[in-house]
Amino acid sequence: MTTTQNAPLLEATTEIAATPQEVWAVIADPRALGGLSDQVWRTHVVGSDPVGLGTRTVNINRRGPLVWPTRAKVVRFEPHRDYAFRVKDNGTTWSFALEPSTRGGTIVTHRREAPQGTTQISRTLQDKVLGGIEDFDREMSSGMEVTLQRLKALLERS
């Protein structure tokens, strides 16, 4: 799978009035994240629980009438601190970094990284089917904000 051009780092941050342990309980379960994301509709964990380093998933993504699968693998798993998965199909790594806040909550930073670039097929699909690479990146950035807002609402109403 060849990659091309570096994709920009996308990042969103929020503070949630919940402990890192409470935030971790949601973000470290890929099945729960599916309902919080704008694009990832559902996630299936391949193999057995519990989720940890090396866990593989199949994600069902949607955007309007378009639906497509992606495959991912958990590449960082530091409880209550850092959770990241790499999407095999496009070469991106998505992560959540947790830091205790001074007010007793948690600062959550959601990132999309692709330091080696994204796959050619991913860039072609973004360009020809999903409205253009730059527009798709803006959509992903906005979606990250939505994910964090939904995560915050879920944890703060509990």
Backbone bond lengths (Angstrom), bond angles and torsions (degrees), N, CA, C in turn:
res aa  C-N    CA-C-N  psi(-1)  N-CA   C-N-CA  omega(-1)  CA-C   N-CA-C  phi
1 M - - - 1.437 - - 1.529 107.69 -
2 T 1.301 118.01 114.47 1.456 120.55 -179.19 1.519 110.32 -89.26
3 T 1.322 114.38 147.72 1.461 119.80 176.83 1.517 108.05 -114.83
4 T 1.301 115.07 158.77 1.449 120.43 -177.75 1.521 109.57 -145.17
5 Q 1.301 116.06 146.96 1.460 124.02 175.64 1.528 113.00 45.41
6 N 1.291 114.48 137.39 1.462 118.76 176.20 1.515 110.10 -72.56
7 A 1.294 116.24 134.05 1.457 121.92 173.64 1.522 106.73 -88.27
8 P 1.321 117.65 146.51 1.462 118.51 -179.40 1.517 112.08 -67.38
9 L 1.324 115.01 149.37 1.456 121.10 172.49 1.524 107.18 -68.20
10 L 1.309 116.30 128.62 1.460 121.26 174.03 1.521 107.14 -111.03
11 E 1.329 116.32 140.14 1.456 119.61 -174.52 1.521 110.17 -152.53
12 A 1.327 115.61 140.12 1.465 122.58 174.46 1.522 107.27 -139.84
13 T 1.330 116.15 144.81 1.462 121.20 -177.51 1.520 109.94 -136.30
14 T 1.319 115.06 144.53 1.461 120.72 173.82 1.519 108.64 -149.06
15 E 1.312 115.53 162.93 1.463 120.93 173.35 1.519 108.04 -108.36
16 I 1.320 115.54 133.05 1.463 121.67 -178.72 1.522 108.75 -118.30
17 A 1.322 115.68 135.47 1.464 121.08 179.02 1.532 109.40 -80.92
18 A 1.321 114.73 67.32 1.465 123.10 177.67 1.523 106.49 -155.12
19 T 1.312 116.58 155.39 1.465 120.35 -179.84 1.529 110.58 -72.94
20 P 1.342 117.26 158.97 1.464 118.92 174.64 1.530 112.20 -55.58
21 Q 1.322 118.14 -34.54 1.461 121.44 178.77 1.527 111.17 -64.15
22 E 1.337 116.35 -41.29 1.468 120.35 179.42 1.524 111.27 -68.24
23 V 1.331 116.73 -40.59 1.470 120.63 177.94 1.527 109.51 -65.78
24 W 1.335 116.39 -43.74 1.461 121.47 -179.12 1.530 111.45 -57.87
25 A 1.323 116.66 -40.09 1.467 120.53 -178.31 1.528 112.01 -57.31
26 V 1.324 117.38 -28.72 1.467 121.25 178.88 1.528 110.55 -89.48
27 I 1.324 117.79 -51.17 1.471 118.76 -172.49 1.525 113.60 -71.03
28 A 1.321 117.88 -25.32 1.461 119.94 -178.80 1.530 112.24 -84.55
29 D 1.327 117.57 5.60 1.459 121.77 173.58 1.527 107.49 -113.28
30 P 1.328 117.72 99.97 1.463 119.97 -175.94 1.529 113.44 -57.33
31 R 1.315 117.45 -25.24 1.472 120.24 178.44 1.523 110.49 -67.20
32 A 1.320 117.54 -35.48 1.471 121.37 179.19 1.519 111.07 -72.17
33 L 1.315 116.72 -34.83 1.466 120.42 -178.93 1.520 112.37 -64.48
34 G 1.319 117.02 -32.47 1.463 120.31 -178.98 1.518 112.72 -53.83
35 G 1.303 117.46 -39.94 1.452 120.44 179.85 1.517 114.37 -76.09
36 L 1.314 117.24 -12.63 1.467 120.49 -178.45 1.523 112.53 -96.00
37 S 1.304 116.96 -23.62 1.461 122.18 -176.16 1.525 111.11 -80.41
38 D 1.328 115.43 148.35 1.465 121.31 173.45 1.521 111.22 -68.72
39 Q 1.334 116.68 -32.56 1.458 120.31 -172.12 1.519 113.76 -108.31
40 V 1.321 117.67 -40.56 1.460 119.55 -179.19 1.526 107.49 -79.00
41 W 1.315 115.00 111.33 1.453 121.09 -175.58 1.520 111.14 -83.31
42 R 1.344 116.00 -41.50 1.461 120.67 -177.70 1.525 108.93 -152.33
43 T 1.319 115.93 148.13 1.470 121.87 177.35 1.519 109.22 -129.28
44 H 1.313 114.60 133.82 1.468 121.63 176.98 1.523 108.21 -112.88
45 V 1.322 117.02 124.91 1.460 121.59 176.69 1.519 108.41 -81.61
46 V 1.339 116.32 127.08 1.456 121.93 179.40 1.524 107.76 -88.74
47 G 1.319 116.63 125.59 1.458 119.70 -179.05 1.509 111.28 95.50
48 S 1.309 114.91 -155.62 1.459 119.46 -172.83 1.521 112.21 -103.06
49 D 1.316 114.01 163.82 1.460 121.54 173.60 1.512 108.27 -83.70
50 P 1.282 121.54 165.31 1.451 125.12 -1.42 1.530 111.77 -81.60
51 V 1.325 114.60 161.70 1.457 120.91 176.41 1.521 108.15 -69.03
52 G 1.310 116.86 139.80 1.459 121.77 179.11 1.515 110.32 -165.25
53 L 1.297 116.74 -171.87 1.455 122.47 179.01 1.530 108.92 -54.60
54 G 1.319 116.15 128.51 1.454 121.31 179.21 1.516 115.18 92.61
55 T 1.343 117.74 -10.58 1.466 120.20 178.01 1.526 109.17 -58.77
56 R 1.317 115.20 138.08 1.467 121.20 178.23 1.526 109.81 -108.40
57 T 1.327 115.07 147.09 1.458 120.63 178.92 1.524 110.20 -135.14
58 V 1.322 114.68 158.18 1.462 122.74 168.52 1.520 104.78 -117.98
59 N 1.325 115.19 125.75 1.460 121.10 -176.97 1.526 109.46 -110.47
60 I 1.312 116.38 139.22 1.456 121.36 174.23 1.525 106.15 -105.68
61 N 1.322 114.99 116.03 1.458 122.10 -177.90 1.526 109.24 -104.33
62 R 1.325 115.30 150.81 1.458 118.56 176.39 1.523 109.79 -145.32
63 R 1.301 112.07 150.93 1.465 121.39 175.77 1.515 105.69 -150.65
64 G 1.304 115.93 105.21 1.465 119.37 -173.60 1.519 109.42 57.52
65 P 1.340 117.56 -129.10 1.465 120.15 -179.07 1.537 113.64 -79.94
66 L 1.315 117.71 -9.18 1.465 121.08 -178.45 1.522 111.17 -82.47
67 V 1.328 116.26 134.99 1.460 122.68 177.11 1.522 107.56 -135.61
68 W 1.348 116.87 133.27 1.456 120.11 179.61 1.528 110.32 -151.59
69 P 1.344 116.26 150.74 1.462 120.15 178.72 1.527 111.68 -93.09
70 T 1.315 115.78 153.30 1.464 122.04 167.98 1.523 107.59 -135.95
71 R 1.328 115.49 157.88 1.462 121.61 178.63 1.521 107.92 -116.26
72 A 1.330 115.99 139.94 1.462 119.96 -177.79 1.521 110.68 -139.58
73 K 1.324 113.83 163.47 1.465 121.68 178.97 1.523 108.30 -139.95
74 V 1.323 116.91 134.64 1.466 121.37 177.40 1.533 108.06 -69.95
75 V 1.338 116.27 121.62 1.474 121.09 -176.40 1.531 113.40 -112.12
76 R 1.332 117.04 -15.62 1.467 120.95 172.33 1.520 107.44 -139.72
77 F 1.330 115.89 136.09 1.458 120.41 -176.56 1.518 107.57 -151.52
78 E 1.333 115.95 84.39 1.461 122.21 177.55 1.524 107.05 -113.34
79 P 1.329 117.66 99.19 1.461 120.75 -174.29 1.529 113.84 -46.03
80 H 1.336 112.74 132.79 1.462 124.32 176.99 1.525 112.77 68.39
81 R 1.355 118.16 9.96 1.470 120.67 -177.75 1.526 113.85 -134.08
82 D 1.346 117.93 -51.66 1.460 120.10 -169.42 1.526 111.01 -150.26
83 Y 1.319 115.37 123.96 1.460 122.14 177.21 1.522 107.60 -130.29
84 A 1.331 117.67 125.96 1.463 120.56 -179.35 1.518 110.17 -143.83
85 F 1.330 114.70 145.67 1.459 120.67 175.10 1.520 109.04 -134.14
86 R 1.324 115.08 145.24 1.464 121.54 179.67 1.515 108.61 -105.78
87 V 1.327 115.74 128.63 1.454 121.65 179.03 1.526 107.82 -87.63
88 K 1.329 115.34 114.17 1.463 121.42 -176.01 1.526 111.76 -61.34
89 D 1.307 117.05 -37.38 1.459 121.57 -172.18 1.525 114.56 -71.16
90 N 1.341 117.63 -23.18 1.467 118.14 -178.75 1.528 114.04 -129.30
91 G 1.319 117.71 -5.74 1.463 120.57 176.94 1.513 115.59 81.62
92 T 1.322 118.13 8.76 1.466 120.19 -179.59 1.519 110.93 -91.09
93 T 1.317 115.54 153.35 1.460 121.99 172.92 1.523 107.45 -117.63
94 W 1.317 115.25 126.66 1.461 122.88 178.46 1.518 107.72 -108.47
95 S 1.331 116.79 136.91 1.461 118.74 -176.58 1.515 112.60 -144.99
96 F 1.329 112.89 162.66 1.457 123.14 172.91 1.516 106.71 -130.79
97 A 1.333 116.86 120.32 1.468 122.36 175.92 1.524 107.50 -107.32
98 L 1.322 116.03 134.12 1.469 121.69 -177.74 1.512 109.87 -116.72
99 E 1.337 115.79 134.57 1.468 122.06 174.79 1.517 108.25 -135.24
100 P 1.334 117.55 134.90 1.470 118.60 174.75 1.532 109.18 -61.98
101 S 1.312 116.15 138.53 1.469 119.52 177.27 1.523 109.42 -93.53
102 T 1.310 116.10 164.31 1.463 120.69 -179.76 1.526 111.71 -70.07
103 R 1.339 116.94 -15.55 1.469 121.13 -178.96 1.530 112.32 -96.98
104 G 1.335 117.00 9.96 1.459 120.11 176.82 1.515 114.69 91.90
105 G 1.319 117.15 -0.82 1.459 121.00 178.13 1.523 110.61 -100.20
106 T 1.319 115.02 -150.49 1.462 120.99 -177.75 1.519 110.08 -136.62
107 I 1.314 115.62 132.97 1.467 121.05 171.24 1.519 106.09 -90.23
108 V 1.333 115.85 122.53 1.464 122.48 -177.96 1.519 108.54 -113.09
109 T 1.331 115.85 124.51 1.467 121.47 176.57 1.519 108.10 -115.49
110 H 1.321 114.88 122.45 1.466 123.25 -179.35 1.530 106.57 -105.06
111 R 1.336 116.81 128.21 1.466 120.77 -176.76 1.524 111.98 -130.69
112 R 1.331 114.08 151.35 1.457 121.85 166.05 1.514 106.25 -123.43
113 E 1.334 115.22 121.10 1.459 121.00 -179.30 1.522 109.34 -122.09
114 A 1.316 115.43 148.58 1.469 121.62 174.07 1.523 108.06 -151.47
115 P 1.338 117.50 64.34 1.465 119.76 -175.47 1.524 113.96 -62.49
116 Q 1.325 117.12 -23.89 1.468 120.23 176.71 1.522 111.32 -94.09
117 G 1.321 116.65 4.61 1.454 121.01 -177.51 1.518 110.37 88.69
118 T 1.317 115.23 176.12 1.458 120.98 177.93 1.523 109.02 -105.61
119 T 1.328 115.95 164.94 1.455 119.82 -177.90 1.527 110.73 -69.82
120 Q 1.305 115.24 153.02 1.471 120.59 179.57 1.525 110.80 -60.52
121 I 1.315 117.06 -41.55 1.467 119.09 179.94 1.524 111.01 -63.74
122 S 1.321 117.18 -38.16 1.460 120.66 178.08 1.527 110.48 -63.52
123 R 1.316 116.28 -46.01 1.474 119.71 -179.58 1.524 111.20 -64.85
124 T 1.315 117.19 -38.04 1.464 120.55 178.57 1.526 110.53 -64.59
125 L 1.331 116.83 -45.27 1.464 120.53 178.19 1.529 111.44 -63.29
126 Q 1.325 116.54 -42.27 1.469 119.42 177.89 1.525 110.11 -60.76
127 D 1.318 116.20 -42.47 1.459 121.11 -176.74 1.526 112.57 -71.67
128 K 1.321 117.22 -45.14 1.472 121.04 -171.60 1.524 114.52 -92.80
129 V 1.349 117.48 -27.71 1.462 120.21 -173.31 1.530 112.46 -113.60
130 L 1.336 116.62 -34.88 1.464 120.39 -171.14 1.528 113.91 -104.04
131 G 1.323 118.21 18.49 1.456 121.00 170.87 1.508 117.23 93.42
132 G 1.324 118.41 6.47 1.463 121.33 179.22 1.514 111.35 109.15
133 I 1.314 115.85 147.93 1.465 121.83 -174.68 1.522 111.53 -63.32
134 E 1.325 117.44 -48.03 1.466 120.01 -177.47 1.525 111.14 -65.60
135 D 1.346 116.80 -42.19 1.462 119.73 178.47 1.522 110.85 -64.53
136 F 1.339 116.17 -39.54 1.466 119.66 179.14 1.530 110.40 -64.90
137 D 1.333 117.81 -40.71 1.468 120.71 176.75 1.529 110.79 -61.82
138 R 1.339 117.31 -40.93 1.475 119.99 177.12 1.531 110.42 -63.39
139 E 1.317 115.95 -39.92 1.460 120.47 177.90 1.534 110.40 -63.88
140 M 1.321 117.34 -41.46 1.464 121.04 178.37 1.526 110.43 -63.26
141 S 1.331 116.64 -41.64 1.460 121.46 179.25 1.534 110.57 -62.49
142 S 1.310 116.35 -45.72 1.469 120.32 177.45 1.521 110.47 -63.30
143 G 1.327 116.82 -39.40 1.453 121.34 178.81 1.518 112.63 -63.41
144 M 1.323 116.27 -33.78 1.465 120.16 177.31 1.529 109.90 -64.97
145 E 1.313 116.90 -40.63 1.471 121.43 176.57 1.525 110.13 -61.10
146 V 1.336 116.25 -43.83 1.470 120.77 179.03 1.524 110.22 -62.28
147 T 1.334 117.50 -44.18 1.465 121.29 178.92 1.519 110.46 -56.91
148 L 1.336 116.65 -46.24 1.469 119.92 -179.77 1.526 111.67 -66.50
149 Q 1.333 117.88 -38.03 1.469 120.63 177.54 1.526 110.53 -62.55
150 R 1.346 116.20 -42.66 1.464 120.25 179.57 1.525 111.34 -67.73
151 L 1.337 116.71 -39.58 1.463 121.21 176.86 1.521 110.27 -61.40
152 K 1.319 115.83 -45.18 1.469 122.00 179.18 1.535 110.26 -60.95
153 A 1.326 116.95 -47.83 1.457 120.81 -179.33 1.532 110.92 -62.00
154 L 1.318 117.39 -42.82 1.461 121.90 179.03 1.520 111.24 -60.13
155 L 1.322 116.65 -48.63 1.466 120.51 -175.52 1.527 112.86 -75.74
156 E 1.301 118.27 -32.91 1.470 120.11 -177.35 1.512 112.72 -81.15
157 R 1.323 118.57 -17.63 1.475 118.83 177.15 1.520 110.97 -88.53
158 S 1.327 116.81 -12.34 1.477 120.76 -179.91 1.516 110.61 -72.67
